[in-house]
Amino acid sequence: MAYKNYMEDAVIDELIGVLEQLKEACACERCREDIVTYALNRLPAKYVATDLGNVYTKLHQVKAQAKTDIVVRLMEAAKVVKENPRH
């Protein structure tokens, strides 16, 4: 059985937009990975195991509040990583 955390795709989809807004944030590969990891650890997981589950989760993610939660966590993560870079 294949399963995945749909939230990973949703966070990665929003990452570029957040980094463009926060010009002072480092966008190197290490910092991007740290930002995504920080954000994912503070967002609820959305695991899917079927195509129908994937479609349902995508529809839920379109809701404004879910997108807002992701962007807020990414901005918070970018600030933390900027203050504590590991590169």
Phi, psi and omega in degrees: 000132177262137177217158178205159176269104182300332182301330178301313179296318181296319179293314180297323178298327182271344187302312184299316179299319179293317180295328177292325178289323182259077185303330183281350180283139178288139181244022177293163184302316181298314180293321177299316178297318179295321179296313180298315181298315179301312182296315181298326179289349181245007177243152178290140177288146177231083182278140176230148180234354180226164176298321179297318177297322179296316179297315180300316181295319178299319178297320178295319183293338180292335180304139186303319183294319179297316179295318179299317179300318180295313182297318179299315180294322178294319179294318176299315180297317180298322179294315180297316181293322178300321181282341183223058183292148179249009182273000000 
